Amino acid sequence: QVQLVESGGGLVQPGGSLRLSCVASRSILSIWNMGWYRQAPGKQRELVATIATGGSTNYADSVKGRFTISGDTAKKTVYLQMNSLKPEDTAVYYCRITTRYANDYWGQGTQVTVSS
């Protein structure tokens, strides 16, 4: 059973930065895509950023220019560097890894709170 473990969340003031990390507990074959999603209270889970095995990235409009996703498929890790954080970025952040064989793994989530 593969588990994704996120870390790096916490409380930060507006304008601050955090770096989220996600690592898989076991080897994952044929990773296709890695990404970060978030869910704020009372809202649906939404895509934040994804990175494909070829390196192409995709970002939600709300985070473009502030967040950067990176990943290493060999190390089964994915990161999210978050700069210029805003109160509206407050949410539980989840990492996700999908494979060419339609496996779909999610982490348990890490809380990010942006508040003064």
For each residue, the residues with C-beta under 8 A, 3 or more apart:
1: 26
2: 24 25 26 28 103 105
3: 24 25 26 105 107
4: 22 23 24 25 95 96 97 105 106 107 108
5: 22 23 24 25 107 108
6: 9 20 21 22 93 94 95 107 108 109 110
7: 20 21 22 110
8: 18 19 20 21 110
9: 6 18 20 93 110 111 112
10: 18 111 112 113
11: 113 115
12: 16 17 18 85 112 113 114
13: 16 114 115 116
14: 85 86 87 114 115 116
15: 84 85
16: 12 13 85 114
17: 12 81 82 83 84 85
18: 8 9 10 12 82 85 112
19: 8 79 80 81 82
20: 6 7 8 9 36 79 80 82 93 95 110 112
21: 6 7 8 77 78 79
22: 4 5 6 7 34 36 77 78 79 95 97 107
23: 4 5 75 76 77
24: 2 3 4 5 27 28 76 77 97 105
25: 2 3 4 5
26: 1 2 3
27: 24 76
28: 2 24 31 76 97 99 103 105
29: 99 101
30: 99 100 101
31: 28 34 53 73 76 97 98 99 100
32: 52 53 98 99 100
33: 50 51 52 53 96 97 98
34: 22 31 50 51 69 71 73 78 95 96 97 98
35: 47 48 49 50 51 69 78 95 96 97
36: 20 22 48 49 50 69 78 80 93 94 95 96
37: 45 46 47 48 93 94 95 96
38: 45 46 48 89 91 92 93 94 112
39: 43 44 45 46 91 92 94 109
40: 43 88 90 91 92
41:
42:
43: 39 40 46 91
44: 39
45: 37 38 39 94
46: 37 38 39 43 60
47: 35 37 50 58 60
48: 35 36 37 38 59 60 63 67 69 80 93
49: 35 36 57 58 59 60 63 67 68 69 80
50: 33 34 35 36 47 57 58 69
51: 33 34 35 55 56 57 58 69 70 71 78
52: 32 33 55 56 57
53: 31 32 33 73
54:
55: 51 52
56: 51 52
57: 49 50 51 52 69
58: 47 49 50 51
59: 48 49 63 64 67 69
60: 46 47 48 49 63 64
61: 64
62: 88
63: 48 49 59 60 66 67 82 89
64: 59 60 61 67
65:
66: 63 82 83 84 85
67: 48 49 59 63 64 80 81 82 83
68: 49 80 81 83
69: 34 35 36 48 49 50 51 57 59 78 79 80 81
70: 51 78 79 81
71: 34 51 77 78 79
72: 75 76 77 78
73: 31 34 53 76
74:
75: 23 72
76: 23 24 27 28 31 72 73 97
77: 21 22 23 24 71 72
78: 21 22 34 35 36 51 69 70 71 72 95 97
79: 19 20 21 22 69 70 71
80: 19 20 36 48 49 67 68 69 93 95
81: 17 19 67 68 69 70
82: 17 18 19 20 63 66 67 85 89 112
83: 17 66 67 68
84: 15 17 66
85: 12 14 15 16 17 18 66 82 89 112 114
86: 14 89 114
87: 14 90 114 115
88: 40 62 114
89: 38 63 82 85 86 112 114
90: 40 87 112 113 114 115
91: 38 39 40 43 111 112
92: 38 39 40 109 110 111 112
93: 6 9 20 36 37 38 48 80 109 110 111 112
94: 6 36 37 38 39 45 106 107 108 109 110
95: 4 6 20 22 34 35 36 37 78 80 106 107
96: 4 33 34 35 36 37 104 105 106 107
97: 4 22 24 28 31 33 34 35 76 78 105
98: 31 32 33 34 102 103 104 105
99: 28 29 30 31 32 102 103 104
100: 30 31 32
101: 29 30
102: 98 99
103: 2 28 98 99
104: 96 98 99
105: 2 3 4 24 28 96 97 98
106: 4 94 95 96
107: 3 4 5 6 22 94 95 96 110
108: 4 5 6 94
109: 6 39 92 93 94
110: 6 7 8 9 20 92 93 94 107
111: 9 10 91 92 93
112: 9 10 12 18 20 38 82 85 89 90 91 92 93
113: 10 11 12 90
114: 12 13 14 16 85 86 87 88 89 90
115: 11 13 14 87 90
116: 13 14
